[in-house]
Amino acid sequence: MPVRTKYELKLGVATREAFGRALVELGRENKDVVACDADLSKSTMTSYFGKEFPDRFFECGIAEANMIGIAGGLADAGKIPFASSFSCFAINKGFEQLRVAIAYPNTNAKIVGTHSGISIGEDGPSQMSIEDIGLACSLPGFVVISPSDEVEMAALVKAAAAHQGPVFLRAGRPKVPVIYGKDQKFEIGKSIELRTAPT
C-alpha cells in the first residue's frame, strides 16, 4: 500500500523545496522549460534552476504583473514557463495579467505560488494568501493544484509541464509530513482516497 499511516509519517521537506528540486530535474529533461521569478528566488527555490540554467532563468524584479506577462510571452514563443512568487503576490498583483494574458487565450504558462495560506507565519498577514485558490479557480481554463507533500509536488511539477494550458501550482513554506510512497501515481483531475470516513 503506497499510503503511509499516521504512525509512520516522517517529516519531509517543504513543498516549495520539492518544487525547486523538481524544476531542476524537469529542466534537465526538457530544454523548453524556463523559469521566471520576482526577486524571491531564494524563497521560492527557483534559485536552484537559475544556478544550473542561467540562460533559461528570468529575474523579473519586484514586478509580479510584468512577470506574468513575460511568462505569457515565453509560452507564446513555445517555451514552458514556470513563473514563481509568493502566492499573495503572484495571484493578487498579477491577477489582471493572469486573466487577460494567460486564462482567456489559454496560454501554456505555469504559475507557482509559494508561501501559500498562513504557512508564512511570522512574516505576517501582508505576505499570506488565503484567497489564492479562490482567485485561481475563478480563472477560465486554469488547473489548480495544491500538493500535500514532497512526493506529490515532484510528480505534479512534471504533470503541470505536460499539461497543455494554464496551471496554478501552490506550495507552502514549512516542512510537511510525507504522506505518499514513492510509487504513488498522480493524475491531474483525479483524487486519491487516503482513508475511509467512519460510518
Order of alpha helices (4+ residues) and beta strands (2+ residues): beta-alpha-beta-alpha-alpha-beta-alpha-beta-beta-alpha-beta-alpha-beta-beta
